[in-house]
Amino acid sequence: MKCSKESGKNWRKRYFVLTGNTMNYYVSNKKMDKTKGNVLIVGDGIVKTEDSIETKGKKTDRQYYGFRFTTPFESILFLSISSEDRASWMRALEAAVELSKRYLRGYMLKRVRGGLVNNAIRKFFVLHNDVLTHHKDHESTKEVEFEMHIDKTVEVIADDNKWKIK
């Protein structure tokens, strides 16, 4: 179960799938055609046990085991039905955080002709080993829109006003 991001009070049962640097969640394991939401796993994510959680209500009035996942973008409170499930999810999230530390990833503006603001569009970039890729968004990292191999011919130009990769 996860706590509502908006109210911080309502609990909803969700089905979670952790893949690479994204944890998607769905209404149930039978309704996985459309995600209900997602969490981007980043290198400075923190996984922490939460023991003092109030869950009074018809569907939540029983023993649960809580944990919180916090990133610079959001903080989400989760409940699992057993301490073993909680420990398993916490280990998996911690491993995903460690894996994401090996890569540089995030949203940047890509300069294009006919783009939005100042001829640029927002793309999700990933720098891993010697390859720079960009994707539609952080949920679509399996679908590569652009790939550049980094070698000694690639030059990164940086100043206070702009960054360029040439």
C-alpha positions as CSV (number, residue, x, y, z in Angstrom):
1,M,0.0,0.0,0.0
2,K,1.1,3.6,-0.5
3,C,0.0,6.8,1.1
4,S,-1.6,9.5,-1.1
5,K,1.0,12.1,-2.1
6,E,-1.6,14.8,-2.0
7,S,-3.3,14.3,1.4
8,G,-0.7,12.2,3.2
9,K,-3.6,10.3,4.8
10,N,-5.4,8.1,2.3
11,W,-3.9,4.6,1.8
12,R,-4.4,2.7,-1.4
13,K,-3.5,-0.8,-2.3
14,R,-1.3,-0.8,-5.4
15,Y,0.8,-3.3,-7.4
16,F,4.4,-2.2,-7.8
17,V,7.0,-3.2,-10.4
18,L,10.6,-2.1,-9.9
19,T,12.6,-2.1,-13.2
20,G,15.9,-0.4,-13.5
21,N,15.6,3.2,-12.3
22,T,11.8,3.3,-12.3
23,M,9.2,1.9,-9.9
24,N,5.8,1.9,-11.6
25,Y,2.6,1.2,-9.8
26,Y,-0.8,0.0,-11.0
27,V,-4.3,-0.4,-9.6
28,S,-3.7,-4.2,-9.5
29,N,-1.7,-6.9,-11.1
30,K,-4.7,-7.6,-13.3
31,K,-4.8,-3.9,-14.6
32,M,-1.3,-3.4,-15.8
33,D,-2.1,-1.8,-19.2
34,K,-1.8,1.7,-17.7
35,T,0.4,2.9,-14.9
36,K,-1.3,4.7,-12.0
37,G,2.0,6.5,-11.3
38,N,5.8,6.0,-11.0
39,V,8.8,6.8,-8.9
40,L,12.2,7.7,-10.4
41,I,15.0,6.0,-8.6
42,V,18.0,8.3,-8.2
43,G,21.5,8.0,-6.6
44,D,20.6,10.2,-3.7
45,G,17.4,8.3,-2.8
46,I,17.0,7.2,0.8
47,V,15.1,4.1,2.1
48,K,14.1,4.3,5.7
49,T,12.0,2.2,8.1
50,E,8.9,3.9,9.4
51,D,7.3,2.4,12.5
52,S,4.9,5.0,13.8
53,I,2.2,5.0,11.1
54,E,-1.4,5.7,11.7
55,T,-3.7,3.5,9.4
56,K,-7.1,3.6,11.0
57,G,-9.8,2.7,8.7
58,K,-11.9,-0.2,7.4
59,K,-9.3,-1.6,5.0
60,T,-6.2,-0.6,7.0
61,D,-7.0,-1.5,10.6
62,R,-4.4,-4.2,11.0
63,Q,-0.7,-4.7,11.5
64,Y,1.5,-3.3,8.7
65,Y,5.2,-2.7,8.3
66,G,6.1,0.8,6.9
67,F,9.0,2.3,5.1
68,R,9.6,5.6,3.3
69,F,11.5,6.2,0.0
70,T,12.7,9.8,-0.3
71,T,14.3,11.5,-3.4
72,P,14.9,15.1,-4.1
73,F,11.6,15.0,-6.1
74,E,9.3,13.3,-3.7
75,S,8.8,11.2,-0.5
76,I,6.5,8.2,-0.5
77,L,5.3,6.2,2.5
78,F,4.7,2.5,1.9
79,L,3.1,-0.3,4.0
80,S,3.8,-4.0,3.5
81,I,1.9,-6.9,5.0
82,S,5.0,-8.5,6.6
83,S,8.4,-7.5,7.9
84,E,9.9,-9.9,5.3
85,D,8.1,-8.1,2.5
86,R,9.3,-4.7,3.8
87,A,12.9,-5.9,4.1
88,S,12.7,-7.3,0.6
89,W,11.4,-4.1,-0.9
90,M,13.9,-2.0,1.1
91,R,16.8,-4.1,-0.2
92,A,15.6,-3.9,-3.8
93,L,15.2,-0.1,-3.6
94,E,18.6,0.3,-2.0
95,A,20.2,-1.8,-4.7
96,A,18.4,0.3,-7.4
97,V,19.7,3.5,-5.7
98,E,23.3,2.0,-5.7
99,L,23.0,1.0,-9.4
100,S,21.8,4.5,-10.3
101,K,24.9,6.0,-8.7
102,R,27.0,4.5,-11.5
103,Y,25.1,6.5,-14.1
104,L,24.4,10.1,-14.6
105,R,20.7,10.6,-15.5
106,G,18.2,13.4,-15.6
107,Y,16.1,15.8,-17.6
108,M,17.9,18.3,-19.9
109,L,16.9,20.5,-22.8
110,K,17.9,19.2,-26.2
111,R,18.3,21.9,-28.8
112,V,16.2,21.2,-32.0
113,R,14.8,23.1,-34.9
114,G,11.2,24.1,-34.4
115,G,11.2,23.0,-30.7
116,L,9.5,24.6,-27.8
117,V,11.2,27.2,-25.6
118,N,14.2,28.7,-27.4
119,N,14.3,25.9,-29.9
120,A,14.7,23.2,-27.2
121,I,12.7,20.2,-26.0
122,R,12.9,18.4,-22.6
123,K,14.4,14.9,-22.8
124,F,15.6,12.4,-20.3
125,F,19.3,11.8,-20.7
126,V,21.4,8.9,-19.4
127,L,25.2,8.8,-19.4
128,H,26.4,5.2,-18.8
129,N,29.9,4.1,-19.4
130,D,30.9,5.6,-22.7
131,V,27.4,6.1,-24.2
132,L,25.0,9.1,-23.9
133,T,21.4,8.3,-24.7
134,H,18.2,10.4,-24.5
135,H,14.7,9.2,-24.2
136,K,11.2,10.6,-24.2
137,D,11.0,10.5,-20.4
138,H,12.2,8.5,-17.4
139,E,9.6,5.8,-17.9
140,S,10.8,5.1,-21.5
141,T,14.5,4.3,-21.0
142,K,14.2,1.1,-22.9
143,E,13.2,3.1,-26.0
144,V,16.4,5.0,-27.1
145,E,15.7,8.1,-29.3
146,F,19.3,9.0,-29.6
147,E,22.7,7.4,-28.8
148,M,26.2,8.9,-28.9
149,H,29.3,7.0,-28.1
150,I,31.8,9.1,-26.1
151,D,35.4,8.9,-27.1
152,K,38.3,11.3,-27.5
153,T,36.6,13.1,-30.5
154,V,33.7,14.3,-28.3
155,E,34.2,17.7,-26.7
156,V,32.1,19.1,-23.8
157,I,32.0,22.9,-23.9
158,A,30.9,24.6,-20.6
159,D,30.6,28.2,-19.6
160,D,28.3,30.1,-17.2
161,N,25.7,30.7,-19.9
162,K,25.5,27.3,-21.7
163,W,26.6,23.7,-21.9
164,K,27.3,22.0,-25.2
165,I,28.3,18.5,-26.3
166,K,30.0,18.6,-29.7
